[in-house]
Amino acid sequence: MKIKFLILSLLFSCITIAQEKTFIAEEVAVNNLIDGTLLTPKDNSKSVLAIIIAGSGPTNRDGNQNFLKNNSLKKLAEGLTNQGISTFRYDKRIVKQIRKGKVDKDIMFDDFVTDAISVIDYFKEKNIYSKIYFIGHSQGSLVGMLAAKDKADGFISLAGAGKSIDLVIQEQIEKTAPMFTEDTKKTFAVLKENKTTTDYPPALASIFDISLQPFMSNWIQYDPSEKIKELQIPILIINGTKDLQVTTTEATLLKEANPNAQIKIIENMNHILFTIEGDSLENSKSYNEITRKINPEVIESIVAFIK
C-alpha cells in the first residue's frame, strides 16, 4: 500500500512539473474602460511586449464571444510568452459595458483606436520593455494599424482586410446573396456621406440596422491599404488559406501597399488561427471548439519576426 501511494505521489509530482507555466499572469486595469491580462516570461521580465487587439463584435481578451468560445487569442498570447515575449491582451470596451449592463449606444470605430493608444501609452510610461509591438486580429488589424503610427516599434496583421470594410462586405454579399448587391452598394453610398437610411432590404438588417450605421460610417472611412503605407516600422502580414472571412488576397493587397512588409501565408489556417484539414463545416464548427490547438506556424512566424 505504501509503495502504491509512493508511485501515485511521484506521478502527481511529474504531472505538476510538466504543467508548470513558464510565465507570470497579472490582471491589469489600463483605465476605467480597459482591463486585460499581462503575461510575463519568468526568466525575462524586461522582454519585448506584444499587445494583442481582438477582432469585431463584443470579443473578449481570449478571443471569445457569448456563444463562440475557442480561446484563440489566449492560446496566441500563451504561445508567444512561452517563447519569451511578454503579451497583453484586453477585453474590448463593449465587453465590460455589457457585463455592467450599460452599453454605450454611441460607440464608434475610432473609440477602439483610442483604446489601443491608451494601452500602448500605459506600457510605454512603464519604460520596462525594450520594444512594443501591436498584433491586430481581423478588425483589430486596422485598429492596430491606426494606433501604431508614431507609437509602436512594429506591427503584425493577423487576418486583416486590405480593403475598406464596405468593399469587403460588398464582395461577401456578391458571393452569398447576389440579389442584394445593388442594395448594399446604395446603402453604403449613403453611409459614406455620414448619413443614415432605412431604405434597405430587411435581410440586410444585421449589417445596416439604424443603430449600427454611425459606427459603420466611421469604420468605412479607413482604407487599410492606404493606412499601412503610412507605417515606417517593421510589418508582418499573416493570413491563412482556410480563412472563410478574409481571403489571402487581402494580405496580398496590404503587402503591395507597403512593399517593405513581410508576408506569411499559412496553409490550412483559418480565421481564428486553427488548422483545418477538412471542409467548411469543420471550419465553421471550430469557432466554438475550445480544445483545438493554435496553428504552430503563426507562433513561429511572429517570434521569428520579433526576435
FENSUL-V757350 format. One line per field, one symbol per residue. ss: DSSP state (A for helix, B for strand, O for the rest). phi: phi as a letter, one per 20 degrees, with the letter a starting at -180 (. if undefined). A space follows every 10 residues. Layout:
ss = ???
phi = ???
//
This chain:
ss = OAAAAAAAAA AAAAAAAAOO OOBBBBBBBO OOOOBBBBBB BOOOOOOOBB BBBOOOOOOO OOOOBOOBOO OAAAAAAAAA AOOOOBBBBB OOAAAAAAAA OOOOOOOOAA AAAAAAAAAA AAAAAAOOOO OBBBBBBOAA AAAAAAAAOO OOOBBBBBOO OOOOAAAAAA AAAAAAOAAA AAAAAAAAAA AOOOOOOOOO OAAAAAAAOA AAAAAAAAAO OOOAAAAAAA OOOBBBBBBB OOOOOOOAAA AAAAAAAOOO OBBBBBOOBO OOOBBOOOOA AAAAAAAAOO OOOBOAAAAA AAAAAAO
phi = .fffffffff ffffffffef eecddcecdf bfdccbdddc gfdbfdffdd eedfefnfee fendcgdccc lfffffffff ffdndfcccc ffgffffffe mceffefcgg fffgffffff fgeffflddf bcdddddlgf ffgfgfffgm ceeaccddle fddffffffg fffgeebgfd gfffffffff ffemddbdeb fgfdffedgg feffffgfff fddgfefffe edcgccdcbd fdffdcffff fffffffcgf feccddfmee fdmeedeeef fffffffcdf efeffffffg ffffffe
//
